[in-house]
Amino acid sequence: MTACPKCGADIEEGKAYCSNPACGAVTGARPAPETKTVVDKQFILNLKFDFVLIARLAALAIAALALAVFYFSARS
């Protein structure tokens, strides 16, 4: 902990301002620089959904589920 250069109050490590509301002096500590997240827009634009393929796969899955239900629920 360091002392505020203006009022002498204790300042926690990494704080940029004095915690005393009456003081609010800027300390020598600098906040961490902000990092920017870069989104590759070209990747998002190239991502295309083939809804016909998705519909066919869903229909196939439903048909397979129905066949499994009929097969396992049939009594011999």
Phi, psi and omega in degrees: 000143178243169180259145178294134180291342184263311185247346177088002179289154178289138179240130179292157179296136176086356179278142183265342182230157176293139182280352177286117183299332181283339183261288179067025182292150177279130180269179179282346181287138179251138179292158180296142180294145180286141177253142180257139176263121182264125179259127179281100183290332180295323178296317181294322180290329180280345180281108182239141177260130176266096186293332178294316179296318179297319179295319179294318178295322178294318179296319178296318179295319179294318179296318179295321177295318179296317178297320179296319178295314179296320182293313185278344180264352179288136180260139182271000000 
